Amino acid sequence: MFPWTDKVETVVLLSKLSNAPKLDINIKMSELDLTKAEAKATYEEIQEYVKKQTGLHVTHLNIAQIKRKYGIIERDNYNLPKDADSRQPNCPPDKERVIVNAFKRFKMI
């Protein structure tokens, strides 16, 4: 502190080191394990796979029913019917088989 003032001044030298240590890491995606989130296919991916493999058109309702049957629903359905007695068509057995095959293909079951 200077005797004739009540302020403190600081001078700092900031410099950038040009030879700072570096660490290069190369990771191949094939070496990484598939995470649970990456293993889940979207409804559209399942529909495209089924259409390409069998020529059948499966709806989101069919996929959701089979997901519910195998216990792979992640969240609650907020789009519930207004009438408690309303009925939904069940997924036919032939479509169920191809959807299950798609689930196995995408490692969902």
N, C-alpha and C positions, 0 to 999 in steps of 0.2 A: 504494500500500500504506500502510495506517495504521501509524504508528511503534509503537504499543502492542500490535499483533497480528500474527500470521503468516498471516492469511487475506486473500484478495482478494475483494472484492465488486464485482459489475458490475450496473448498472442499464441496461436496454435498453428503449426505447420502440418497440413494434411497432404499426404502424397499417395499416389497410386503405385502400388508395387507391380512392376511389369512381369516379374517372375514368380507370381503367386502360384502355389501348388494347385494342380488340376488332377482330377480323377475322371477318367473316361470309362463308362460302363456300357457294355453292349449286351442286350438281352434279346434273345430270339423268342418270338411269340409261341413257337412250337414247344419251348421248354416250360412254359407256364401252364399250370393246371387250369382247367375250366372252372370258373366260379359258378355258384348256384344261380346268380342273376343272369349270367351269360347263357346258361343252359336253357332258359325259358324262351320259347318261341312265341311270337305274337299270333293273334288269331288269323291275321292275313297270311303269315308265313305257313301256318298249318293248312289254311284253305288252299294256298298255291301248291303246297306239297301234295295234298290229297288229289287235287285236280290234275296235276301232272302225272301222278302215279296211277290213278284209277279212272280219271275222267268224271268222278262224282263231284257234285257241288254240295259242300257241307256249310251250314249256316253257323253264325256265332252262337245261336241257341244250342245247336247240336254239340259244339265244342264245349260250351259251358256246362251242359248236362253231364258230359263224360268227365270233365275236370272235377265236377262235384262228386261224381260216383267214385273217382279214384282219390278224392281228398286233396286236390291241389288248387283249391280256391284260396287266393291270398287275402281277399278283402270281402266285406259285406256288399251285397247287391242293394243299391238304393233305388233302383228302378223296379219296384215291386208293383204287382197288379193292384188296381183299386178295389176289385171285388175278390174277396177271399175264396169264392167258389170258382174262379176262372181256371180254366184248364189249359195247359200247354201241351203241344204234341210231343210225344216221346221220340227220341232218336232211334231210327230203325237199326236193326242188328248189323246190317251190312255196312252202314256208315260208322257204326260204333267200332267195328273191327279196323277200318282204315284210319280212324282217328286215333285209336290206341296204337296202331303201328306208327303213326306220325309222332305221337308222344314218345315212343321208344326211340325213334330216329333222332329226335331232338333231346334225348336223355332227360325227359321230364318224369318218366317213371322207370 
